[in-house]
């Protein structure tokens, strides 16, 4: 039946180890380039019972290892939107994205709003430029196909790297490089032009960043929503969010924002 197909699509696309059918709302998390669902899906145990946490699984990794990587941003966004649509109509939801995941969360929010009249009540973004910033242009000009594995590894390292245990085995290293390369390629197909006089979103937006990370251009975010925008800098590099003390701050802050939304 259609229903079982939908929930299967959901299971494939989303990790939710801490199921909370009675939660008031859902926090949908979008991981970084080369990333899987494990870290953000585990946030579920840290939130109160009123919040259910989903972590989106992109094709080409984990249980979707045998599936081809996403063709481009548009098809990835459509896949995510289609798989989540039924769930997102049931109760209010917020998005959290880190780095690559920030751009995807914004693109998904945009499509939900334009095509389905749905919107997250809060967008939490981390370690990324505003999607309408010119600072994204250099990322778009990295010649991915001519980039050696060594260069990709360097690029991963610049981004604050990846847990070193992932680089222990040759196979894991190869897989990480390939996944990162493909995610970067998807990001390069992301184009967002803000239409004149039209503010696409109306939700509040909160940006988080690591103080030692490269600086991100966040100045353009307020143009994208009629809601409030705020920024917080936490100690650490690109993966500041993996530090337990920062994780506690993020969970508390996101919880407060959700509680203040008065769902």
N, C-alpha and C positions, 0 to 999 in steps of 0.2 A: 504494500500500500504506500501511498504518497507519504504518510506520516513516518513509517519506519525508514523510508529512504531519507527523509529529512533528518531524523535523529541520528541515522548512520553518518550522514554528511557532517553533522555536528560533532559526533564522536571523533571522526577522523580529523576534524579541523581544530578541535578545542580540547585542551587538557583541563579537567576540573577534579582534582583528587579530593577536594573537600566540598562535597555536594551539600547544598543548603536550600532545599526546595521552598522553605518558608522565609527565605531572605527577603528584605524589602527591596533590595536592588542588587545589580551585578556590576562588578568592576572587571572590564575586559582588558587584558594586558597584551601588549604587542612587543615581542623581543627584538633585540639588536641584530645587526647583520652577522650571519654565521651562527646565530643563536637558536637554541631550542626552547622548549616550554618549561624545563625543570625549575629554574630559579623562580620565575614569577608565579608559576602555578603553586609553588610552596607558600606563597604569601597567604593563601587561603587559610592556613592554620593560625595566622597572626591577626586576622581581622575578627571582629565580633560576629555573632551568628546572624546579624541582620545584613551582612554583606557576603555575597557569593563571588568567588574569584574564578575567572576563566583565563587561560593563557592560550593565545592563538598559535597554531602550529602551521608554519608555512610548508609548501610542498618541498620534497627533496631531502627531508631529514626525519629522524626518529621513526615513527610508525609510517611515515609517508616517504621513506627512503627510496622506494622503487618508483615513485612518481616523478615525472619530469619537473624540473624547477619552473617557477612561474615565467611566462613568456615576457610579460611587462607589467608595469604598475596597474594599468587599467584592468587587465584580466585577473590579477591577484585581488584587487579591491572588489571586483564583481563576485569572485568566488567567495570571499569572506562575507560580503553583504548578503548574498543569497543563502549561505549556510546558517547565518545568525539571525536572519530576518524574523522568523517565527518567535524565537526566544526574546528578541529585542522589543517585540510588540507586547510582551506579557507584563514587563515591569520596567521601571526606570533603570538606566545604566549609565556608567561613566567609563571613560577610556583612560588607560595609562600606557604610554609608549616610551621606550628608551632608544635614542639614536635613530637607526633605520626604522625602528618601530614607531617613533614619533611621527615620521612622515606618513607611514602607512595608516596610523590611527587617524591623522588629520584627513587623509584622502578617503578613508572609509566613512568618517563623520560627514564629509562633504557629499558623498554619494547617497548616504542615508537621508540626508536633509533634502537634496535635490530631487531624488527619485521616489522617496517613500514618506517624506514629511516627518521623519524621525530624527532625533538628535540626542547625543549624550547630554546629560544635565551638567557634566563637568568634563573638561579635557585636561588631563595631566600629561605634560610632555617633559622629556628629560634628555639632556645631552644632545641637543639638536638646534639648528638654526630655525628661525621662523620660515615657513614654507614659501613665503612671498619675498624672501630676502635674496639679494644678489650674491650673498656669501655662498649660496648653493652652487653657483656657476663653476667654480674650480672642481668640485666633485664630479660635475657632469663632463668635464673634459679629461678625466683620467682615461688613458687609452687601455681599457681593460683587456682587450684581446692581445695586445702586444706586451702586456705586463707579465713578467716572469713570476713564478711561484715565490722566489726569494723577495721580490718587490711586494707581492701581496702580503707575505709574512711581515715585512717591514711596516707596511701600511696597517696591518692588524696591531703591531706593536705600538705604533704611533697613537692608535686609538685607545691605548691603555691595555692592549693585548687581550689575552684570553686566559682563563685559568691554565697554568703551565702543564697540568696533568693531561690536558687535551693534546699537547704537543709531544707527549712521550713516545707514542707509537707512530710509525711511518704512516700507517693506514688512517689513523685519526687525523694526523696532520694534513694528509692529502685531502681528506674529506672536508676538513675545516676550510682549507684554502679554496677548494672548489665551491663550497657553499657561500663563503664570503664573496668570492668573485661574482657568483650568480646574483646574490643579493644586491651587490653594488651595481650590477648591470640593470637590475630592476629599478633601482633608485634613479639611475640616469634617464629612464624613460618617463620619470615623473615630471609633468609640467603643470604648473598652476599659474594661471593668469587671473588676477583679480579683476572681475568685471567692474567697469566704472560705476561708482555710486552704490554698488551692491555689497553689503556686508554679509558674507556667506553664513556665519554662525551667530547664535545668540547665547551660547553657554559661557560660563566662566572658564577661563583658561589659566592654569598654574604651570609655570616652568621651573624645573629643578636642574641644577648643574653642579658639577664638582669644581671646587675652587682652583685645583691644579690642572684642570682640563684646558684645552684650547678655548679661547673665548668664543661664544656663539652670538650671532646677531639675533637678538630677541626684540629689537625695537619695532619690528613690523607686525608683531602679533596683535596689538590692539586694533589694527585695521581689519582683522579677520572676524571679529565678533563684536556684538553690541553689549556683551557681558563684560565683567571685570577681568583684567589680566594681572597676575602677580608673579614675581620671581623669587626664588630662594636659592642661595648658594650654600652647598654643604662641603665639608672638608674632604679632599681626595681628588683622584684623577677621573678619567672617563667612566670607570666602573665604581665610582664612589658609592653607588647604591648597593654594592655587595658587602660593604662594611656594616657589621651588626648595629652600631650606634646610628648610622644613617638610615638603615632599614627601619629601625624603631621610630625615628623622626618621620619618615615617609608614611608609615602605617598610621601613626597618630594624626599627622596633618591631613592625610587623605580622608581618614575617618571623620575628623572635625568638619571638613568641607562637605562631606556627605550628610552629616547630621544637621549642619546649618542649611542644607538645601531644603529641609523640611518636607521630605517625601511623603 
